[in-house]
Amino acid sequence: MKFTLSWLKDHLETEATVDALSEALTDLGLEVEGIEDPTTQLGAFRICRVIEAVQHPNADRLRVCRVETYPDGPGGRVEEVQVVCGAPNAKTGLVGVFAPPGTHVPGTGVDLKPGNIRGVDSNGMLCSERELMLSDNHDGIIELPADAPLGVRYIDYRGVNDPVVEIKVTPNRPDALGVHGIARDLAARGLGTLKPITTPAVTGRFPNPIKVTIDPALKAKGCPHFAGRLIRGVTNGPSPDWMQARLKGIGLRPISALVDITNYFTFGLNRPLHVFDAAKMKGDLAIRPARGGETLLALDGKTYALTEGQMVIADDHGPESLAGIMGGEASGCTPETTDVFLESAWWDPITIAATGRALKINSDARYRFERGVDPAFTRPGLELATQMILDLCGGEAGEVVQDGAPVDTTRAYRLDPARVVSLVGMDIPEVTQRATLQALGFTLDGNMATPPTWRPDVLGEADLIEEVARIASLTKLQGAPMARSLPGVPKPILTPLQVRERTTRRTIAALGYNECVTYSFIDAKAAALFGGGTDAVRVDNPISSEMSHLRPDLLPGLLAAAARNQARGFMDLALFEVGPAFSGGEPGDQHLQAAGLLIGAAAARDPHGSRRMVDVFDAKADAEAVLAALGAPARAQITRKAAEWWHPGRSGVISLGPNVMATFGEVHPRICQAMDVKGPAVAFTVLVANIPAPKVKTPTRPALAISDLQAVDRDFAFVVDTKVEALTAVNAALGADKALIESVRVFDQFTGDKAEAQMGPGKKSIALTVRLQPSEKTLTEAEIEAVSAKVIEKVTKATGGSLRA
């Protein structure tokens, strides 16, 4: 959005400088992106007089001029300089524009320096309008009236010293797409007084012969209100210089008075209008959906094929305008236009945006209507534009014809002055708050505030506070610590599950894994491999076919990441992720999961040790380490009832009864093949929320339990069947004496043909180390032997084996 300083002063009575206005606009949320100040480029060009112009002695088309200049301005010292000029109109007595040495000429990009042209010194330049980038005229140098004030800056004499400000308007501030709306914000800040808009009541002098109807299918939403009137006998010549200056300043090309007036209202009051040449129209106007096969030659010279249902303004010929976006060439105004139909309507933002996007048309009208134009200003905008057309183009206006009514946007919200402190942290008096809202156009009735019709973005109490704080300036916000409601240590901010999530992530990372963050959406095929892929977790509008379902597990994402790494030559991988997995589409069907994946060697190759590939016990150890960090009981059950995507003989489930806490093992070869992973791959998953909470909930760690008494280790070897799991023996030994036995560890296993030759067919040997840790007194030999006997009894009973001789 661009505007000139003089245009702003048409709406704001202010003495503030451009810099002060720019700083205030940015602080108000209307960020200034640039300021074009003509004085920076054209301030050195001053009006001069050619004292004498004679033929160049060495060039037929050059003249040597003695120029009277005023480097200090009018009334200052006079300096005579010599300039070599090639313009055909360079002559004695000419009053023109002089640029001294050192001046940058924007039209040529040259920095002037003293020079010598064909043997004659030249110090400066007599300029044309194109060299000053004021027009395309380059037939000769600028020639001014003889009474033009010498020494005055040319931009001041010409009236082009108007700074241009460009601001960035956010989508929620359509009111700032008009100069009047910008002036309103500045006035509320205190940088001037907003000049009110007085709407004239233009009396219609004849019945309007052109009727207007809105299709009932569009009146409810697409076009609730349309108004217009016929104006006869206009003269469509050039617009006044002041209007052309406004439009040129913001980069618009003046066309004709009628067209320039509509552009002036578009940028000045955020009220897009359109004028039809009434002589080129046939019949009445209808706002209706486009029919199949209709086309429109628009004012941009392009023909658009209209899709059935797109909104148009049509007469008996067919579509004359693409509603709210662009007019048609057939009914466009020309210098010969004498009768015009002036239209002012309110168009639905969503409908306009959809049509403009489909046809790829970007216009100033579309830009404003799709963001929201003031619905209550439809009729007043028509009256104002009518009066301006009558003033500038003459003619007489007919009666207004309209269909529909302005959209009712009335709504009110409670203003609570105390919420400014609680929401923003600023202490603003209630009187100031109320005055701010009133300056912005809000209507106050007690503690209820009604937003103005031009502010569709104000939709709640918090928006009222935002407006107050915005005008007061958030730069005045002072940092202050939040007051504590109660003395002492504050309660933890994180929930227990959030603390567990953080602990889990740090624990797995400390084990040497690299964290991955994958999408929660996967393709249907991958989801089906892990028990998902049902309609309950299907995404209705996926961004791609590879993200059609919510993931039932974290392993698909880790396996896909592993496949991509392997394709690039990285074969030894340790990846993990902590995030949500989904069993259904309802809120309660989401659970937090942690998963780790190991592929390749357990350690890098080196000359001092053997290279071992990862196996199921690496995954088991890491899963147990995560459970221990989260406070899970050490004596959990391990079963083999893992899901079908785990290897049936090389996987396990860690649980407390029916409560599954973790699963570990080797990923099924079928899954690896489907995911294009070169296995074997071992992994674990931990269901973080299923781990029981500690019985004693304290913010600190429990006291360290340590004994000064010497621990005692005893080794046992048992002969058992080959199908007996070592865990059975370990759990049985732990249960022999829960008070004295601190730990049980398998340190050897003797299996194979040699073992069966010594101990019998189908037999193996499991060796355990049992550590006894007394806490009250040193154990006697008799006490140690008694515990040892219990260990032997428990293990032999649980395994069906015997103590190895």
C-alpha positions in Angstrom: 0.0 0.0 0.0 1.5 3.3 -1.1 0.4 6.9 -0.4 2.0 10.3 -0.6 2.4 12.7 2.3 0.1 15.3 0.8 -2.6 12.6 0.2 -2.3 11.6 3.9 -2.7 15.3 4.9 -5.9 15.4 2.9 -7.3 13.1 5.7 -5.0 14.0 8.6 -4.3 17.4 10.0 -0.7 17.1 11.2 2.6 18.8 11.4 4.6 15.6 12.0 7.6 14.8 9.8 7.8 11.9 7.4 10.3 10.2 9.8 7.9 10.6 12.8 5.0 9.3 10.8 7.0 6.4 9.5 8.2 5.4 13.0 4.6 5.6 14.3 3.2 3.5 11.5 5.7 0.7 12.1 4.9 0.8 15.8 1.2 0.6 15.0 1.6 -2.6 13.1 1.6 -1.0 9.6 5.3 -1.7 8.9 6.9 0.9 6.6 8.8 -0.9 3.9 10.2 2.2 2.1 10.1 5.9 1.7 10.7 7.6 -1.7 11.7 11.2 -1.0 12.2 13.1 -4.3 14.5 15.6 -2.5 17.1 12.9 -2.1 17.4 12.5 -5.9 16.2 15.8 -7.3 17.0 18.3 -4.6 20.1 19.6 -6.3 18.3 20.5 -9.5 17.6 24.3 -9.5 16.0 26.8 -11.9 18.6 28.7 -13.9 18.9 31.2 -16.8 21.0 31.0 -19.9 22.8 34.3 -20.2 24.2 33.5 -23.6 24.3 30.5 -26.0 26.8 30.5 -28.9 27.8 27.9 -31.4 30.5 25.4 -30.3 33.7 26.1 -32.3 34.3 22.4 -33.0 30.9 20.8 -33.2 27.8 21.7 -35.4 25.2 20.3 -33.0 26.6 21.7 -29.7 26.3 25.1 -28.1 28.3 26.7 -25.4 26.1 28.3 -22.8 26.9 30.8 -20.1 24.5 29.9 -17.3 23.4 32.0 -14.3 23.0 29.7 -11.3 22.1 30.1 -7.7 23.8 27.4 -5.7 22.6 28.7 -2.3 19.0 29.1 -3.5 17.0 32.2 -4.4 18.4 35.5 -3.1 21.8 33.9 -2.5 25.1 34.3 -4.3 25.0 34.2 -8.1 27.5 32.0 -10.0 28.1 32.0 -13.7 29.2 28.6 -15.2 29.9 27.3 -18.7 27.9 24.4 -20.0 28.2 22.6 -23.3 24.7 21.5 -24.4 23.4 19.5 -27.3 19.7 20.3 -27.0 18.2 21.9 -30.1 16.3 24.4 -27.9 19.3 25.7 -26.0 19.3 29.5 -26.6 20.0 32.8 -25.0 17.5 33.8 -22.3 16.1 30.4 -21.8 15.0 29.6 -18.2 15.7 26.0 -17.5 17.0 23.5 -14.9 20.7 23.2 -14.0 22.5 20.3 -12.3 25.9 21.2 -10.9 29.0 18.9 -10.9 28.7 16.1 -8.4 25.0 15.6 -9.0 23.6 12.1 -9.7 21.3 12.2 -12.8 18.7 9.5 -12.2 17.6 9.3 -15.8 21.1 8.4 -17.0 22.6 6.9 -13.9 25.6 9.3 -14.3 27.3 11.3 -11.6 28.2 14.6 -13.2 31.9 15.7 -13.3 33.6 18.7 -14.8 34.6 17.8 -18.3 35.9 18.9 -21.6 33.8 18.4 -24.7 35.5 18.9 -28.1 38.1 21.3 -26.5 35.6 23.4 -24.5 35.2 23.0 -20.7 31.8 22.1 -19.3 30.8 22.4 -15.7 27.3 20.9 -15.1 24.3 20.1 -17.2 21.1 21.6 -18.5 18.4 18.9 -18.0 15.4 17.4 -19.8 12.4 15.9 -18.1 13.5 12.4 -18.9 16.8 12.9 -17.3 15.0 13.8 -14.1 12.6 10.8 -14.7 9.6 13.1 -14.6 8.4 12.2 -18.1 9.5 10.6 -21.3 10.1 13.9 -23.0 13.7 14.2 -24.3 13.1 16.4 -27.3 15.0 19.2 -25.6 16.0 20.6 -22.2 13.3 21.9 -19.9 12.0 25.3 -20.9 10.2 27.3 -18.2 8.3 30.6 -18.3 10.5 33.7 -18.1 9.1 34.6 -14.7 10.0 31.3 -13.1 11.8 32.0 -9.8 15.5 31.6 -10.3 17.4 29.5 -7.7 14.3 27.6 -6.6 14.4 23.8 -6.5 12.7 22.5 -9.6 10.8 19.9 -7.6 9.3 22.6 -5.5 8.4 24.7 -8.5 6.9 21.6 -10.3 5.1 20.4 -7.2 6.7 16.9 -7.2 8.4 17.1 -3.8 5.9 14.8 -2.2 7.4 11.9 -0.3 5.8 8.5 -1.0 5.4 6.0 1.8 5.0 2.3 1.3 3.6 0.2 4.1 3.1 -3.6 4.5 -0.6 -4.3 5.4 -1.3 -7.6 7.2 -4.4 -9.6 6.0 -6.3 -8.7 9.2 -6.2 -5.0 8.5 -8.3 -4.3 5.4 -9.1 -0.8 6.7 -5.5 0.2 6.2 -5.8 -0.3 2.5 -7.2 3.2 2.3 -5.4 6.4 3.1 -8.2 7.4 5.4 -7.8 4.3 7.5 -4.1 4.9 7.9 -4.8 8.5 9.0 -7.3 7.2 11.6 -4.6 5.1 13.2 -2.2 8.0 13.3 -4.8 10.3 14.8 -5.6 7.7 17.5 -1.8 7.6 18.3 -1.9 11.4 18.7 0.0 12.5 15.6 -2.8 14.7 14.3 -6.5 15.2 13.9 -8.6 13.0 11.6 -10.5 15.0 9.1 -14.1 13.7 8.9 -15.7 12.5 5.7 -18.9 14.4 4.9 -21.2 12.4 2.7 -23.3 14.5 0.3 -26.9 13.7 -0.5 -27.0 13.9 -4.3 -30.5 14.3 -5.5 -31.5 12.3 -8.5 -32.8 14.5 -11.3 -34.4 11.7 -13.3 -35.6 8.1 -12.8 -32.9 5.6 -13.5 -33.7 3.6 -16.7 -31.2 0.8 -15.8 -32.6 -1.6 -13.2 -30.4 -3.9 -11.0 -31.3 -7.3 -9.7 -29.2 -9.8 -7.7 -29.7 -13.5 -8.3 -31.4 -15.0 -5.2 -28.6 -17.7 -5.1 -26.0 -14.9 -4.6 -27.9 -12.5 -2.4 -27.4 -14.5 0.7 -23.6 -14.6 0.4 -22.0 -13.6 -2.9 -23.4 -10.1 -3.3 -25.7 -9.0 -0.5 -25.8 -5.3 -1.6 -25.5 -3.6 -5.0 -26.1 0.1 -5.7 -25.7 2.3 -8.8 -26.9 5.3 -10.7 -26.8 6.7 -14.2 -25.0 10.0 -14.8 -25.7 11.8 -18.1 -23.8 14.4 -19.9 -20.3 13.9 -18.5 -17.1 15.1 -20.1 -14.4 12.5 -19.7 -11.3 14.5 -20.2 -8.0 14.4 -18.2 -8.3 14.4 -14.4 -7.1 17.5 -12.5 -3.4 17.9 -11.9 -3.8 17.4 -8.1 -5.4 14.0 -8.7 -2.9 13.0 -11.3 -0.1 13.9 -8.9 -1.7 11.6 -6.2 -2.0 8.7 -8.6 1.5 9.2 -10.2 3.0 9.3 -6.8 1.9 5.8 -6.0 2.8 4.4 -9.4 -0.6 4.6 -11.2 -0.9 6.0 -14.7 -3.6 8.6 -15.1 -6.1 7.5 -17.8 -9.1 9.7 -17.8 -11.2 11.6 -15.2 -13.8 8.8 -14.8 -11.2 6.0 -14.4 -8.9 8.2 -12.2 -11.8 8.9 -9.8 -12.5 5.2 -9.3 -8.8 4.7 -8.6 -8.7 7.7 -6.3 -11.5 6.2 -4.2 -9.9 2.7 -4.2 -6.7 3.9 -2.6 -8.1 6.9 -0.7 -11.1 5.4 1.0 -10.7 1.7 0.3 -13.9 1.8 -1.7 -13.4 0.1 -5.1 -15.9 1.4 -7.7 -16.6 0.8 -11.4 -18.0 2.9 -14.2 -19.8 1.4 -17.2 -20.3 3.3 -20.5 -24.0 3.3 -20.5 -24.3 3.8 -24.3 -22.5 0.4 -24.7 -24.9 -1.4 -22.4 -28.1 -3.1 -23.4 -31.0 -3.6 -20.9 -30.8 -3.9 -17.2 -27.9 -5.2 -15.0 -28.1 -8.6 -13.3 -25.6 -10.0 -10.7 -25.7 -13.7 -11.5 -23.5 -16.8 -11.7 -21.7 -17.2 -15.0 -23.1 -19.8 -17.4 -21.1 -22.5 -19.1 -19.2 -21.3 -22.2 -19.3 -17.5 -21.4 -16.2 -15.4 -21.9 -15.2 -11.9 -21.0 -12.7 -9.6 -22.6 -11.4 -7.7 -19.6 -9.8 -4.3 -19.2 -6.4 -5.9 -19.1 -6.8 -7.0 -22.7 -7.1 -10.7 -21.9 -10.1 -12.9 -22.7 -11.2 -15.1 -19.8 -13.2 -18.3 -20.1 -15.7 -18.2 -17.2 -16.4 -21.3 -15.2 -20.1 -22.0 -14.5 -21.0 -20.4 -11.2 -18.4 -17.6 -11.1 -20.1 -14.3 -10.2 -20.5 -11.7 -13.0 -22.3 -8.4 -13.7 -24.2 -8.9 -16.9 -26.7 -7.2 -19.2 -28.6 -8.5 -22.2 -25.3 -8.8 -24.1 -23.8 -11.1 -21.5 -21.1 -10.6 -18.8 -19.9 -7.0 -18.7 -17.7 -7.3 -15.6 -16.1 -9.9 -13.5 -17.8 -9.0 -10.2 -15.5 -7.3 -7.7 -12.4 -8.1 -9.7 -12.2 -6.4 -13.1 -14.5 -4.7 -15.7 -15.0 -5.6 -19.3 -13.5 -3.9 -22.3 -16.8 -3.8 -24.1 -18.4 -1.4 -21.6 -15.2 0.4 -20.6 -15.2 4.2 -20.6 -13.3 6.2 -23.3 -12.8 9.9 -23.9 -16.0 9.8 -26.0 -18.1 8.6 -23.1 -20.9 10.9 -22.1 -23.3 8.7 -20.1 -21.9 6.4 -17.3 -23.4 4.0 -14.9 -21.5 4.2 -11.6 -21.5 1.0 -9.5 -20.8 0.4 -5.8 -21.3 -3.0 -4.3 -20.2 -5.3 -1.5 -18.8 -8.6 -2.6 -18.2 -11.7 -0.5 -14.4 -12.1 0.2 -14.3 -15.9 -0.2 -16.2 -15.8 -3.5 -13.9 -13.1 -4.8 -10.7 -14.8 -3.7 -11.8 -18.2 -5.3 -12.7 -16.6 -8.6 -9.6 -14.4 -8.8 -7.4 -17.4 -7.9 -9.1 -19.6 -10.5 -8.7 -17.0 -13.3 -5.2 -15.8 -12.0 -6.3 -12.2 -12.0 -4.6 -9.8 -9.6 -6.3 -6.4 -9.4 -6.5 -3.6 -6.8 -10.3 -4.3 -6.4 -9.8 -8.0 -5.8 -7.0 -7.4 -3.3 -9.4 -5.3 -1.3 -12.6 -7.2 -1.6 -11.1 -10.5 -0.7 -9.7 -9.0 2.5 -12.9 -7.2 3.4 -14.3 -3.8 2.4 -16.6 -1.8 4.7 -20.1 -3.0 4.0 -21.7 0.1 5.4 -19.8 2.4 3.1 -21.3 1.0 -0.1 -24.0 3.7 -0.5 -22.0 6.6 1.0 -19.1 5.7 -1.4 -21.5 5.9 -4.3 -22.7 9.4 -3.2 -19.2 10.7 -2.7 -18.0 9.4 -6.1 -21.2 10.8 -7.8 -20.5 14.3 -6.4 -16.8 14.1 -7.5 -17.9 13.1 -11.0 -20.4 16.0 -11.2 -17.7 18.4 -9.9 -15.0 17.3 -12.3 -16.9 16.0 -15.3 -20.2 17.8 -15.2 -23.5 16.2 -16.1 -26.5 15.3 -14.0 -27.2 12.3 -11.8 -30.2 10.0 -11.8 -31.9 8.3 -8.9 -30.0 5.5 -7.1 -31.1 2.0 -7.9 -30.1 -0.9 -5.6 -30.9 -4.4 -4.6 -30.2 -6.0 -1.3 -29.0 -4.3 1.9 -25.7 -3.8 3.8 -24.5 -6.8 5.7 -25.3 -6.6 9.4 -21.9 -6.9 11.2 -23.2 -5.6 14.5 -21.5 -7.3 17.5 -20.4 -6.1 20.9 -17.8 -7.3 23.4 -17.2 -6.5 27.0 -14.4 -4.1 27.8 -12.6 -5.1 31.0 -9.9 -2.4 31.7 -8.1 -4.7 34.1 -7.4 -7.3 31.4 -4.8 -4.9 29.8 -2.5 -5.8 32.7 -3.2 -9.5 32.7 -3.0 -10.0 28.9 -0.4 -7.4 27.9 1.3 -6.3 31.1 0.6 -2.6 30.5 -1.0 -0.3 33.1 -3.2 2.0 31.0 -5.9 4.1 32.7 -9.5 3.2 31.8 -10.1 6.7 30.5 -7.3 6.3 28.0 -8.6 2.9 26.9 -12.0 4.2 26.2 -10.7 7.2 24.4 -8.4 5.0 22.2 -11.3 2.8 21.1 -13.5 5.8 20.4 -10.7 7.3 18.2 -10.6 4.1 16.3 -14.3 4.2 15.6 -15.6 1.9 18.3 -19.0 2.7 19.9 -19.0 2.4 23.7 -22.2 1.7 25.7 -21.2 1.3 29.3 -18.7 -1.6 29.3 -19.8 -3.0 25.9 -17.7 -2.0 22.9 -19.1 -2.3 19.4 -16.5 -2.5 16.6 -16.9 -0.3 13.5 -18.1 -1.9 10.3 -14.6 -1.5 8.7 -12.9 -3.7 11.3 -13.9 -7.4 10.6 -10.8 -8.6 12.4 -12.1 -7.6 15.9 -13.8 -10.8 17.1 -13.5 -10.9 20.9 -12.5 -9.2 24.1 -8.8 -9.9 23.6 -8.9 -7.9 20.3 -10.2 -4.8 22.2 -7.2 -5.1 24.5 -4.9 -5.6 21.5 -6.2 -2.3 20.0 -5.6 -0.4 23.2 -2.1 -1.8 23.6 -1.3 -1.2 19.9 -2.2 2.4 20.0 -0.4 2.9 23.3 2.7 1.3 21.8 4.1 -2.0 22.9 7.5 -0.4 23.0 6.5 1.1 26.3 6.0 -2.3 27.8 8.4 -2.7 30.8 9.6 -6.2 31.8 8.7 -7.2 35.3 8.8 -10.6 37.1 5.5 -12.3 37.6 4.2 -12.1 41.1 4.1 -15.3 43.2 0.8 -16.2 44.6 2.3 -18.2 47.5 5.7 -18.2 49.1 8.1 -21.1 48.8 9.1 -23.4 45.9 6.7 -23.1 43.0 5.0 -26.2 41.7 6.5 -28.0 38.7 5.4 -26.6 35.4 5.9 -29.8 33.4 3.4 -32.6 33.8 4.7 -36.1 34.8 4.3 -37.3 31.3 6.3 -34.4 29.9 9.1 -35.1 32.5 9.1 -38.7 31.4 9.3 -37.7 27.7 12.3 -35.5 28.4 14.0 -38.2 30.5 13.4 -40.8 27.9 14.9 -38.7 25.1 18.0 -37.9 27.1 18.5 -41.5 28.2 18.3 -42.9 24.7 20.6 -40.2 23.4 23.1 -41.0 26.1 23.0 -44.7 25.0 24.5 -43.5 21.6 21.4 -43.2 19.5 20.8 -40.4 17.0 17.4 -38.8 17.2 15.0 -38.7 14.3 11.9 -36.6 13.9 9.6 -38.2 11.3 6.1 -37.3 10.1 3.1 -38.7 12.0 1.6 -39.6 8.6 2.7 -42.7 6.7 1.4 -44.5 3.6 -1.3 -47.2 3.9 1.0 -50.1 3.0 3.5 -49.2 5.7 0.8 -48.7 8.3 -0.8 -52.1 7.5 2.6 -53.8 8.2 2.4 -52.6 11.8 -1.3 -53.2 12.5 -2.7 -49.9 11.2 -3.9 -48.6 7.9 -7.6 -48.7 8.8 -10.2 -46.1 7.9 -10.2 -44.9 11.5 -6.7 -43.4 11.0 -7.1 -42.4 7.4 -6.5 -38.7 6.7 -9.4 -37.2 4.7 -7.2 -34.7 2.8 -3.6 -36.0 2.7 -0.9 -33.7 1.3 0.5 -36.8 -0.6 -0.2 -40.4 -1.1 2.7 -41.3 1.2 1.0 -39.5 4.1 -2.4 -41.0 4.0 -2.7 -42.6 7.5 -1.7 -41.8 11.0 1.2 -44.0 12.1 0.4 -46.9 14.5 4.0 -47.2 15.6 7.2 -45.3 15.5 9.2 -48.1 13.8 7.9 -47.4 10.2 9.5 -44.0 10.3 12.7 -45.2 11.7 13.0 -48.1 9.2 12.3 -45.7 6.3 15.1 -43.4 7.7 17.4 -46.4 7.9 16.6 -47.4 4.3 17.5 -43.9 3.1 20.8 -44.0 5.1 21.7 -47.4 3.8 21.1 -46.3 0.2 23.8 -43.7 0.8 26.3 -46.1 2.2 25.7 -45.7 6.0 25.3 -49.3 7.2 25.9 -49.0 11.0 22.9 -47.2 12.4 21.5 -46.3 15.8 18.3 -44.2 15.5 15.5 -43.3 17.9 12.4 -41.2 18.1 10.1 -40.1 20.9 6.6 -39.1 19.7 2.9 -40.0 19.4 1.5 -43.1 17.8 -2.2 -43.7 17.0 -4.5 -46.6 17.4 -7.6 -44.7 16.2 -8.9 -41.3 15.2 -10.4 -40.2 18.5 -8.5 -38.0 21.1 -8.0 -40.9 23.5 -6.5 -43.1 20.8 -3.1 -41.4 20.9 -0.2 -42.6 23.1 3.4 -41.5 23.7 6.0 -44.0 22.5 9.8 -44.2 22.4 11.5 -46.4 19.9 15.1 -47.3 19.1 16.5 -49.1 16.1 19.9 -50.8 15.7 21.4 -52.1 12.5 24.9 -53.2 11.6 27.9 -53.6 13.9 27.9 -53.0 17.6 31.2 -51.2 17.4 33.4 -49.8 14.7 36.1 -52.0 13.2 39.5 -51.7 15.0 42.7 -53.8 15.2 42.2 -54.7 18.9 38.8 -56.5 19.0 36.4 -58.6 17.0 33.6 -57.0 15.1 30.2 -58.1 16.5 26.8 -57.4 14.9 24.0 -56.1 17.1 21.6 -58.7 18.4 18.4 -59.0 20.4 20.2 -58.6 23.7 21.5 -55.1 22.7 17.9 -54.0 22.2 16.9 -55.7 25.4 19.6 -54.0 27.4 18.7 -50.6 26.0 15.0 -51.1 26.7 15.7 -52.0 30.3 18.0 -49.0 30.6 15.1 -46.7 29.5 12.7 -48.4 31.9 15.1 -48.1 34.8 15.6 -44.4 34.1 11.8 -44.0 34.2 11.5 -45.8 37.5 10.0 -49.0 36.3 10.2 -52.0 38.7 13.3 -54.1 38.2 11.5 -57.4 38.5 9.1 -57.3 35.5 7.9 -60.2 33.5 9.3 -61.0 30.0 7.1 -63.0 27.7 7.4 -64.0 24.0 3.9 -62.7 23.0 5.2 -60.0 20.7 3.3 -58.5 17.7 3.6 -60.0 14.3 6.1 -57.5 13.0 8.7 -58.9 15.5 10.7 -62.1 14.9 8.7 -64.8 16.8 11.8 -66.5 18.3 14.0 -63.4 18.9 11.7 -60.9 20.7 10.1 -60.3 24.0 7.5 -58.2 25.9 8.4 -56.6 29.2 5.3 -56.2 31.3 3.7 -56.1 34.7 0.9 -58.5 34.4 -1.4 -57.3 31.6 0.3 -53.9 31.5 2.8 -53.9 28.7 5.7 -51.5 29.3 8.1 -52.3 26.4 8.8 -54.6 23.5 12.2 -55.6 22.2 13.7 -57.9 19.6 14.6 -58.4 16.0 12.4 -56.9 13.4 10.8 -59.6 11.3 12.7 -60.3 8.0 9.4 -59.9 6.1 9.1 -56.3 7.4 12.7 -55.5 6.6 12.2 -56.7 3.1 9.0 -54.7 2.6 10.7 -51.5 4.0 13.8 -52.0 1.8 16.0 -52.4 4.9 19.1 -54.6 4.7 18.9 -56.5 8.0 19.0 -57.9 10.5 17.6 -55.0 12.5 16.9 -55.0 16.2 14.7 -52.5 17.9 12.7 -51.7 21.0 9.6 -49.7 21.8 8.7 -48.3 25.2 5.2 -47.2 26.1 6.1 -44.3 28.3 2.7 -43.7 29.9 2.3 -47.4 30.9 5.1 -47.3 33.4 3.7 -47.2 36.9 4.3 -43.9 38.8 6.4 -44.1 41.9 4.6 -44.7 45.1 6.4 -41.7 46.8 6.0 -38.6 44.7 8.7 -36.2 45.7 10.4 -33.5 43.6 13.8 -34.8 44.7 15.6 -38.1 44.2 15.3 -40.8 46.9 18.0 -41.1 49.4 21.0 -43.3 48.3 20.8 -46.7 50.0 24.3 -48.0 50.6 25.8 -50.4 53.1 29.2 -50.4 54.7 29.2 -54.1 55.1 31.1 -56.4 52.7 29.0 -58.0 49.9 29.3 -61.8 49.3 29.3 -63.4 45.8 28.4 -67.0 45.3 28.5 -68.8 42.0 26.1 -71.6 41.0 25.9 -73.8 37.9 22.7 -75.7 37.1 22.1 -78.4 34.6 18.7 -77.8 32.9 16.9 -78.6 29.7 18.0 -76.7 26.6 14.5 -75.1 26.3 14.7 -73.6 29.8 15.2 -69.8 29.7 18.0 -68.3 31.7 15.5 -65.7 33.0 13.5 -68.4 34.7 16.6 -69.4 36.8 17.4 -65.7 37.5 13.9 -64.9 38.8 13.9 -68.0 40.9 17.2 -67.2 42.5 16.1 -63.6 43.2 13.1 -65.0 45.1 15.2 -67.1 47.5 15.8 -64.2 49.9 14.5 -60.8 48.8 16.1 -59.0 51.7 19.7 -60.3 51.3 20.0 -61.0 47.6 20.9 -57.8 45.8 21.4 -59.1 42.2 21.6 -62.3 40.1 23.6 -62.3 36.9 24.2 -65.0 34.3 28.0 -65.2 33.7 28.2 -68.4 31.6 26.2 -70.8 29.5 27.5 -74.2 28.3 25.6 -75.6 25.4 26.2 -77.7 22.3 27.4 -81.1 21.5 30.2 -81.0 24.2 27.7 -80.0 26.8 25.3 -82.9 25.9 28.2 -85.3 25.9 29.0 -84.4 29.5 25.5 -83.8 30.9 23.2 -85.8 28.6 21.1 -85.3 25.5 19.0 -82.1 25.5 20.9 -80.6 28.5 22.8 -77.3 29.0 24.5 -75.6 31.9 23.6 -72.1 33.2 26.0 -70.4 35.7 24.7 -67.7 38.0 26.5 -65.2 40.3 24.4 -64.3 43.3 25.4 -61.3 45.3 24.4 -61.1 49.0 24.4 -57.6 50.5 23.9 -57.5 54.3 22.7 -54.2 55.8 22.8 -54.8 59.5 25.7 -57.2 60.3 28.4 -59.2 58.5 27.1 -62.6 57.4 28.3 -65.7 59.0 29.2 -68.8 57.0 26.2 -70.6 58.3 23.9 -67.8 57.1 25.6 -67.7 53.7 25.1 -71.5 53.4 21.5 -71.2 54.4 20.8 -68.7 51.7 22.7 -70.8 49.1 20.6 -73.8 50.0 17.4 -71.7 49.3 18.8 -70.6 46.0 19.5 -74.1 44.9 16.1 -75.2 46.1 14.2 -72.4 44.2 16.1 -72.8 41.0 15.9 -76.5 40.8 12.2 -76.4 41.5 11.5 -73.7 38.9 13.7 -75.2 36.1 13.4 -78.9 36.8 17.2 -79.1 36.7 19.9 -79.9 39.3 23.1 -78.4 40.7 26.0 -79.2 38.4 28.7 -81.3 40.1 
